[in-house]
Amino acid sequence: MGYSIWGRRLTYGLWVLGLLALTARVPFAQVAGGTILGTISDPTSAVVSNATVSVKDLATGVVRHAATNSSGLYSAPNLRPGEYEVTVSAPGFSPGNVTGIELTVGAQQTVDFVLKVGKSNEQVQVTGEAPDVELTSSSISAQVDGSAVRELPLNGRDWTQLAALQPGVSTVRGQIQTGTVASGSTVRATRGFGSQLSISGVRPSENNYRLDGISINDYSNDGPGSVLGNLAGVDAIQEFSVITTNYTAEYGKTSGGVINAITRSGTNRVHGDAYEFLRNNALDAANFFDNSNGVENPPFRRNQFGASLGGPIRKDKTFGFFNYEGLRQSLSTTVTSTVPSASARLGDLSTGIVPVSPLVQPYLALWPAPNGAILGTGDTAQFHYVNVQSGTENFYTGRIDHKVSDKDTLSGSFQYDFSQNLSPDSFDDNLWHYKNSRPFGSVEETHVFSPSLVNSVRFGFNRNGVLVNISSINPLTLDPSLEIEPGRGSPSISVSGITGYSGPYGNVTYDLGWNNFQAYDDAFYNRGKHSLKFGFAFNRMQFNDLFRFSTAGSFSYGSLKSFLTNAAPTSFGAQISSLTPRGLRESLFGGY
């Protein structure tokens, strides 16, 4: 009883704030549930007012009660996606019943009734699906149900890949992969680690990813994901929708598309599974470039395993669901670099013999001896080696739904994802470390004030903690005699025509922390023939950024000859003491 009183006070207060926020300039909210609504009439097309409507979740047995107003309109908003049964009764009419209503995430299903005059113990039952034609919204969207998410083959089991099956959605080609040995390998950290999707032609950072009504975009406002480049938790997703264009006001905060997902919940039946998926180079076709370089097919091991369990904690009242997914990966790729040839290291170039500067001679050892084909004029050659990346990920999901009373329901969910990836550089001199932790939590309370007024209040937290740094494998990289800045190891050296070298402190590294605290209130109100929806939202964002530039110094040469003779290099150095962390704070208010 105490909870119901305080719950009403809390939701009423936030509902009032939502009304005040209608004048805000940035309209957005995060509605996750679906709505069943319609009109009830008699055989003469006259509306039936004060009819009792019961909307039953067939999986949990939870019933939402509503009633028609003077215009014969009823509405049951913010329902958990699933299969429903709607029953209608009114004095002097035979009850009506419709089963098999599939309600998807964020959808509005219109279910109208025409009641027949008769005795109350007579019942008219209609079994079937809701209309396929969207009658309540002009939004262009598509749903991906849980069966498709869990059963379709997905490389890396990233459920956001299925969004690309919808019209107007495409995956950005040429994404820089985490752990690549290309010079731009750290660029992925600044753009986020999730899959990059273009929806209706807009940039990937303009989309909004939502889980249980909470925005889960990362610190770059891009799609969420681990450092292994995937978004795990396939078995924890009940379904998701992709809204490409023309979405309504509650899906604001973005100029791109909206990917709206909801986690699985428990039901009155115990359900669960255990699984393992594997990839192995023994099952893969040979890579053309490996064969052309005379290198055998590199080993590749990926194991994804886990288990899920859901069911009733208290039948018809409290339900729980839990999922764990682990990933262990050892990915080997053949890396080909261009290095000075054996003759060039002695000063014997195609243009003639040049003296190798004594100052340059120690740095030549930073480039490994060639083991591949001689290139071009013989001044350069190829170096091949098998780069072995090792990655791990642990992903946890939990959800609890509780029916407090006939007028109050409460739900909460959490996720925690920790991933790391280790990858050597182009010459196997240094080891890149990528780490990402992503805790997430949401709590939602829905209160029915009256058959015409329902309010939902929701709180959420989304965090990204990213660490990208580098350590030395080859002791030569930390040789004090090669330093140009004390205590910073060997410098970065760029030479036109060969693969550049970077020491352990000659690369950009990141230590990022992103916190997003969110609060939303959404109200649903029926008045006559009108169904109104309005709400309020607040985001508090904290971004802590320690961004370290190259602090070991660098040299740049226009040709291999100028490098060997140490002729006219361009040099660069950084003031180490000037590097300081940055803390950005932002508050965002909105209403619709």
C-alpha positions in Angstrom: 0.0 0.0 0.0 2.9 2.4 0.9 4.5 1.7 -2.5 1.4 2.5 -4.4 1.0 5.8 -2.7 4.6 6.9 -3.2 4.5 5.5 -6.7 1.5 7.6 -7.6 3.2 10.7 -6.1 6.4 10.1 -8.0 4.8 9.5 -11.4 2.3 12.3 -10.9 5.2 14.7 -10.1 7.1 13.8 -13.2 4.0 13.9 -15.3 3.5 17.5 -14.3 7.2 18.2 -15.2 6.4 16.6 -18.6 3.6 19.1 -19.2 5.9 22.0 -18.3 8.6 20.7 -20.7 6.3 21.0 -23.7 7.9 24.3 -24.5 11.4 22.8 -24.7 13.2 23.1 -28.0 14.6 19.6 -28.3 11.7 17.0 -28.4 12.6 13.5 -27.5 11.7 10.6 -25.3 12.3 6.9 -25.1 9.1 4.8 -25.2 9.8 1.1 -25.3 6.5 -0.6 -24.9 3.7 -1.1 -27.4 0.1 0.0 -27.3 -3.2 -1.8 -28.0 -6.1 0.6 -28.8 -9.3 0.7 -30.7 -13.0 1.6 -30.6 -16.0 -0.5 -29.5 -19.4 -0.1 -31.2 -22.7 -1.9 -31.6 -24.2 -3.4 -34.8 -25.7 0.1 -35.7 -22.2 1.7 -35.5 -23.1 3.5 -32.3 -20.2 3.7 -29.9 -20.3 1.7 -26.6 -19.1 3.8 -23.7 -18.0 2.5 -20.3 -17.2 -1.0 -21.7 -14.7 -3.0 -19.7 -11.6 -4.0 -21.6 -9.0 -6.6 -20.3 -5.7 -7.0 -22.1 -3.9 -10.2 -21.0 -0.2 -11.1 -21.6 -0.5 -14.7 -22.6 3.1 -15.5 -21.6 2.9 -14.0 -18.0 -0.8 -13.9 -17.3 -0.5 -10.2 -16.3 -3.7 -8.3 -17.1 -4.1 -4.6 -17.9 -7.6 -3.2 -17.4 -9.0 -0.3 -19.4 -12.4 1.1 -20.3 -14.0 3.0 -23.2 -14.7 6.7 -22.9 -17.7 8.6 -24.2 -16.4 8.2 -27.7 -16.0 4.4 -27.4 -12.2 4.6 -27.5 -10.0 2.5 -25.3 -6.2 2.4 -25.0 -3.7 0.2 -23.2 -0.3 1.8 -23.6 3.3 0.8 -22.7 2.7 -3.0 -22.9 5.6 -5.5 -23.0 6.0 -6.9 -26.5 4.5 -10.3 -26.9 1.2 -12.2 -27.6 -2.0 -10.8 -26.1 -5.6 -11.6 -25.7 -8.2 -8.8 -25.5 -11.6 -9.3 -23.9 -14.5 -6.8 -23.9 -17.7 -6.8 -22.0 -20.6 -4.3 -21.6 -24.1 -4.5 -20.0 -26.6 -5.8 -22.5 -24.0 -7.1 -25.0 -22.4 -10.5 -25.5 -18.7 -10.3 -24.5 -16.1 -10.1 -27.3 -12.7 -11.8 -27.4 -9.7 -11.6 -29.7 -6.6 -13.8 -29.2 -3.3 -14.0 -31.1 -2.5 -10.3 -31.1 1.3 -10.0 -31.6 2.5 -6.7 -30.2 6.0 -5.6 -31.2 8.4 -3.2 -29.6 7.1 0.4 -29.8 4.2 -0.6 -32.1 0.5 0.5 -31.9 -2.0 -2.2 -32.7 -5.6 -1.2 -33.5 -8.1 -3.8 -32.4 -11.8 -2.7 -32.9 -14.8 -4.6 -31.6 -18.4 -4.7 -32.8 -20.4 -6.1 -29.9 -23.7 -8.0 -30.5 -26.8 -7.5 -28.4 -27.3 -10.5 -26.2 -27.0 -12.1 -22.9 -23.9 -11.7 -20.8 -23.2 -15.4 -20.7 -23.0 -15.5 -24.5 -19.5 -14.8 -26.0 -18.3 -13.9 -29.4 -14.8 -15.1 -29.9 -12.5 -14.1 -32.8 -9.1 -15.8 -33.2 -6.6 -14.3 -35.5 -3.9 -11.6 -35.9 -4.2 -7.9 -35.7 -4.5 -6.0 -39.0 -1.3 -6.0 -41.2 -2.0 -2.4 -42.3 -0.6 0.3 -39.9 -3.6 2.4 -38.9 -2.1 4.6 -36.2 1.3 5.9 -37.5 3.0 7.0 -40.7 6.4 5.9 -39.5 8.4 3.6 -41.8 9.8 0.7 -39.8 10.3 -3.0 -39.6 10.6 -5.5 -36.8 13.1 -8.3 -36.2 11.6 -10.8 -33.8 13.5 -12.9 -31.3 13.4 -16.1 -33.4 15.2 -14.4 -36.2 17.7 -12.8 -33.9 18.6 -16.1 -32.3 18.4 -18.5 -35.2 19.8 -16.6 -38.2 23.6 -17.2 -38.7 25.5 -14.2 -37.6 29.3 -13.7 -37.8 30.3 -12.8 -34.3 26.6 -13.1 -33.1 26.1 -9.3 -33.4 22.3 -8.8 -33.5 22.6 -5.3 -34.9 23.8 -6.9 -38.2 20.2 -7.9 -38.8 19.3 -4.2 -39.1 21.0 -4.3 -42.5 18.2 -6.6 -43.8 15.7 -3.8 -43.7 15.2 -1.4 -46.6 17.2 1.8 -46.4 19.8 0.3 -44.0 23.4 -0.5 -45.1 26.6 -1.4 -43.3 29.4 1.1 -43.8 32.1 -0.5 -45.9 35.8 -0.3 -45.1 35.4 0.1 -41.4 38.8 0.1 -39.6 38.8 -3.0 -37.5 40.1 -3.0 -33.9 43.5 -4.5 -33.6 44.5 -4.0 -37.2 48.1 -3.1 -37.8 47.3 -0.2 -40.1 48.5 3.2 -39.1 44.9 4.2 -38.3 44.2 1.3 -35.9 43.5 3.7 -33.0 41.0 5.7 -35.1 38.4 3.0 -34.3 38.7 4.0 -30.6 37.6 7.6 -31.4 34.7 6.4 -33.5 33.4 3.7 -31.2 33.7 -0.1 -31.5 30.2 -1.0 -32.6 29.1 -1.8 -36.2 28.6 1.4 -38.2 25.2 1.6 -40.0 23.9 4.2 -42.4 20.1 4.5 -42.2 18.3 6.5 -45.0 21.7 7.8 -46.1 22.8 9.6 -43.0 26.0 9.2 -41.1 26.3 6.4 -38.5 26.8 8.8 -35.6 23.3 10.2 -36.3 21.4 7.1 -35.3 19.9 6.4 -31.9 20.3 2.9 -30.3 17.8 2.2 -27.5 17.5 -0.7 -25.1 14.5 -1.0 -22.8 13.8 2.7 -23.5 17.3 3.9 -22.6 19.7 5.3 -25.1 22.9 3.1 -25.4 24.9 5.2 -27.9 28.5 5.3 -26.9 30.8 8.3 -26.2 31.1 9.1 -29.9 27.3 8.9 -30.3 27.8 5.8 -32.5 26.6 2.2 -32.1 27.6 0.3 -29.0 30.0 -2.6 -29.2 33.0 -4.4 -27.7 36.6 -4.0 -28.8 36.1 -7.1 -30.8 33.8 -5.2 -33.0 30.5 -6.9 -32.1 27.5 -6.3 -29.9 26.9 -9.5 -28.0 23.7 -10.7 -26.2 21.8 -12.3 -29.0 20.0 -14.6 -26.6 19.0 -11.7 -24.3 17.1 -9.8 -27.0 13.4 -10.4 -27.3 13.1 -8.3 -30.5 14.0 -5.0 -32.0 12.6 -2.6 -34.6 14.4 -0.3 -37.1 12.6 3.0 -37.7 14.1 4.5 -40.8 12.0 7.7 -41.4 9.0 9.7 -40.4 9.1 8.7 -36.7 7.0 10.5 -34.2 8.1 13.0 -31.6 8.9 10.5 -28.8 11.6 9.0 -31.0 13.5 12.3 -31.3 17.1 13.1 -30.3 18.4 12.0 -33.7 18.4 12.9 -37.4 19.1 9.3 -38.5 17.3 6.1 -37.8 16.2 4.5 -34.5 17.1 0.9 -33.5 14.7 0.1 -30.6 15.4 -3.1 -28.7 14.0 -4.8 -25.7 15.5 -7.5 -23.5 13.9 -10.9 -22.9 11.9 -11.4 -19.8 10.7 -14.4 -17.8 7.3 -16.0 -18.3 5.1 -18.4 -16.4 7.0 -21.2 -18.1 10.6 -22.0 -17.3 12.7 -21.6 -20.5 16.4 -21.5 -21.2 19.2 -22.9 -23.3 22.9 -23.5 -23.4 24.9 -23.0 -26.6 28.4 -22.8 -28.2 29.4 -21.6 -31.6 32.8 -22.0 -33.1 34.9 -20.8 -36.0 38.1 -22.6 -37.0 40.6 -22.1 -39.8 40.2 -25.8 -40.6 36.7 -25.0 -41.8 37.8 -21.9 -43.7 38.9 -21.5 -47.3 42.6 -20.6 -47.9 43.3 -16.9 -48.1 44.6 -15.8 -51.5 47.2 -13.5 -50.1 48.5 -16.1 -47.7 49.0 -18.5 -50.5 50.6 -15.9 -52.8 53.1 -15.1 -50.1 54.0 -18.7 -49.4 52.4 -18.6 -45.9 50.2 -21.3 -44.7 46.6 -20.6 -43.8 47.0 -18.8 -40.3 45.2 -20.4 -37.4 41.9 -19.0 -36.3 40.0 -20.0 -33.2 36.8 -18.4 -32.0 34.5 -19.9 -29.4 31.2 -18.2 -28.3 29.4 -20.0 -25.5 26.8 -19.3 -22.8 23.5 -20.1 -21.3 20.2 -18.4 -20.5 17.4 -19.1 -18.0 14.0 -17.4 -17.5 10.9 -18.2 -15.6 8.5 -17.2 -12.8 9.8 -16.1 -9.4 6.1 -15.8 -8.3 3.6 -17.1 -10.8 1.5 -14.4 -12.5 3.3 -11.7 -10.5 7.2 -11.7 -10.7 9.4 -13.0 -13.5 13.1 -13.1 -14.0 15.6 -13.8 -16.9 19.4 -14.1 -16.9 21.9 -14.6 -19.8 25.6 -15.1 -19.9 27.7 -15.1 -23.1 31.4 -15.5 -23.3 33.8 -15.2 -26.3 37.4 -16.4 -26.6 39.2 -15.7 -29.8 42.7 -16.2 -31.3 42.8 -14.6 -34.7 45.9 -14.9 -36.8 46.5 -12.8 -40.0 49.4 -12.6 -42.3 51.0 -9.1 -42.2 53.1 -7.9 -45.0 55.4 -4.9 -44.6 57.9 -3.1 -46.9 61.4 -2.9 -45.4 64.9 -1.9 -46.6 66.5 -4.8 -48.6 69.7 -6.4 -47.5 71.7 -4.5 -50.0 70.1 -1.2 -49.1 71.0 -1.7 -45.5 74.7 -1.6 -46.6 74.2 1.6 -48.6 74.0 -0.3 -52.0 71.1 1.4 -53.7 69.9 1.1 -57.3 71.1 4.7 -57.9 74.6 4.0 -56.5 76.4 3.4 -53.3 75.8 5.9 -50.5 77.5 6.1 -47.1 75.2 5.0 -44.3 75.3 7.6 -41.5 76.6 6.2 -38.1 73.6 8.0 -36.5 71.1 6.1 -38.7 72.8 2.7 -38.4 71.4 1.7 -34.9 67.8 2.6 -36.1 68.0 0.3 -39.1 67.7 -2.6 -36.7 64.1 -1.5 -35.8 63.1 -2.8 -39.3 63.2 -6.6 -39.4 65.3 -8.4 -42.0 63.3 -9.1 -45.2 61.9 -12.7 -45.7 59.9 -12.1 -48.8 60.2 -11.0 -52.4 62.6 -8.2 -53.6 60.5 -5.3 -54.8 61.0 -2.8 -57.7 64.6 -1.7 -58.2 65.8 -3.9 -55.3 66.0 -1.2 -52.7 63.1 -2.6 -50.7 61.7 -6.1 -50.0 58.8 -7.7 -48.2 58.6 -8.9 -44.6 55.9 -11.4 -43.7 54.9 -12.6 -40.3 51.7 -14.1 -38.7 50.1 -11.6 -36.4 48.2 -13.3 -33.5 45.4 -11.3 -31.9 43.9 -12.6 -28.7 40.5 -11.4 -27.5 38.1 -12.2 -24.7 34.6 -11.0 -23.8 32.2 -11.6 -20.9 28.6 -10.4 -21.4 25.9 -10.5 -18.7 22.2 -9.6 -18.9 19.4 -9.8 -16.3 15.8 -8.6 -16.1 13.1 -8.7 -13.5 9.4 -7.8 -14.1 7.0 -7.4 -11.1 3.3 -6.7 -10.9 2.9 -4.6 -7.8 -0.9 -4.2 -8.1 -3.6 -3.9 -10.7 -2.4 -0.3 -11.3 1.3 -0.6 -10.8 4.0 -2.6 -12.7 7.7 -2.4 -12.1 10.6 -3.7 -14.3 14.3 -3.5 -14.2 17.2 -4.7 -16.4 21.0 -4.6 -16.4 23.8 -5.5 -18.7 27.6 -5.7 -18.2 30.0 -6.2 -21.0 33.8 -6.4 -20.6 36.0 -7.1 -23.5 39.7 -6.8 -24.3 41.9 -7.4 -27.4 45.7 -7.7 -27.6 47.3 -7.2 -31.0 51.0 -6.9 -32.0 52.0 -4.1 -34.4 53.4 -4.4 -38.0 56.8 -5.6 -37.0 55.9 -7.6 -33.8 57.8 -5.0 -31.8 55.0 -3.6 -29.7 51.7 -4.9 -28.3 48.5 -2.9 -28.5 46.0 -3.2 -25.6 42.3 -2.5 -26.2 39.8 -2.7 -23.3 36.2 -1.6 -23.0 33.7 -2.0 -20.1 30.0 -1.2 -20.6 27.7 -1.3 -17.6 24.0 -0.5 -18.2 20.9 -0.4 -16.0 17.3 0.7 -16.3 14.3 0.8 -14.0 10.7 1.5 -15.2 7.4 2.0 -13.3 4.0 2.2 -15.0 1.0 3.5 -13.1 -2.6 3.5 -14.2 -4.3 6.6 -12.8 -7.6 6.0 -14.6 -8.8 4.2 -17.7 -8.0 7.4 -19.6 -4.6 8.3 -18.1 -1.5 6.1 -17.8 2.0 7.3 -16.9 5.4 5.7 -17.2 8.5 6.9 -15.4 12.0 5.5 -16.3 15.5 5.9 -15.1 18.7 4.6 -16.8 22.4 4.6 -16.7 24.8 3.9 -19.6 28.6 3.9 -19.3 31.6 3.3 -21.5 35.1 2.9 -20.2 37.8 2.6 -22.9 41.5 2.1 -22.5 43.9 1.9 -25.5 47.6 1.8 -24.9 50.7 0.0 -26.0 53.6 -1.9 -24.4 57.0 -3.1 -25.7 57.7 -6.7 -27.0 61.1 -6.0 -28.5 63.6 -4.7 -25.9 65.3 -2.7 -28.6 62.4 -0.3 -28.7 63.3 0.8 -25.2 67.0 1.1 -25.8 68.0 4.4 -24.1 70.6 5.1 -26.8 67.8 5.4 -29.4 65.8 8.0 -27.4 65.5 11.6 -28.5 63.2 12.4 -25.5 64.5 11.0 -22.2 62.7 7.9 -20.9 60.3 7.7 -23.8 61.9 4.9 -25.9 62.6 4.9 -29.6 61.0 7.6 -31.7 58.6 7.3 -34.6 60.3 7.2 -38.0 58.6 7.8 -41.3 60.4 7.0 -44.6 58.8 7.4 -48.0 58.7 4.0 -49.8 58.8 1.7 -46.7 56.5 0.9 -43.8 56.8 3.5 -41.0 58.0 2.6 -37.5 56.5 3.7 -34.2 57.9 3.1 -30.8 55.9 2.2 -27.7 55.5 5.9 -26.7 55.2 7.1 -30.3 51.5 6.4 -30.7 48.3 8.1 -29.7 46.7 6.4 -26.6 43.3 6.9 -25.0 41.8 6.6 -21.5 38.1 7.5 -21.9 35.2 7.4 -19.4 31.6 8.2 -20.6 28.7 8.3 -18.2 25.1 9.0 -19.3 22.4 9.4 -16.6 18.9 9.4 -18.0 15.4 10.1 -16.8 12.1 10.0 -18.7 8.4 10.4 -18.1 5.8 9.6 -20.6 2.0 10.1 -20.2 -0.8 8.6 -22.3 -4.2 10.4 -22.2 -7.5 9.7 -23.9 -10.0 12.6 -24.3 -13.0 12.0 -26.4 -11.9 10.9 -29.9 -8.4 12.0 -29.2 -5.5 9.9 -27.9 -2.7 12.1 -26.6 0.9 11.3 -25.7 3.4 13.7 -24.1 6.5 13.4 -22.1 9.7 14.9 -20.6 13.3 13.7 -20.7 16.6 14.6 -19.0 20.1 13.5 -19.8 23.2 14.2 -17.7 26.4 13.4 -19.6 30.0 13.2 -18.2 32.9 12.7 -20.5 36.4 12.2 -19.0 39.1 12.1 -21.6 42.9 11.5 -21.2 44.2 11.7 -24.8 47.9 11.3 -25.1 49.7 12.3 -28.3 53.0 10.9 -29.5 55.5 12.0 -26.8 58.6 10.1 -28.0 59.4 12.5 -30.9 59.5 11.6 -34.6 61.6 11.9 -37.7 60.4 12.1 -41.3 62.4 11.4 -44.5 61.4 12.0 -48.1 63.2 8.9 -49.5 65.2 5.9 -48.4 68.4 7.5 -49.6 67.9 10.6 -47.4 67.2 8.3 -44.5 70.3 6.3 -44.9 72.4 9.4 -45.2 70.4 11.3 -42.6 69.8 14.2 -45.0 67.4 16.9 -44.1 65.0 15.1 -41.8 61.9 16.8 -40.4 61.6 16.3 -36.6 58.9 16.7 -34.1 58.8 16.7 -30.3 56.1 17.1 -27.6 56.1 18.7 -24.2 55.1 15.9 -21.9 54.1 18.1 -19.0 51.4 19.8 -21.1 49.3 16.7 -21.3 46.3 17.0 -19.0 42.9 15.2 -18.7 39.7 16.9 -19.9 36.4 16.6 -18.2 33.3 17.6 -20.2 29.8 18.0 -18.6 26.5 18.5 -20.4 22.8 18.5 -19.4 20.1 17.9 -22.0 16.4 18.6 -21.4 13.6 17.8 -23.8 9.8 17.5 -24.1 7.2 16.6 -26.6 
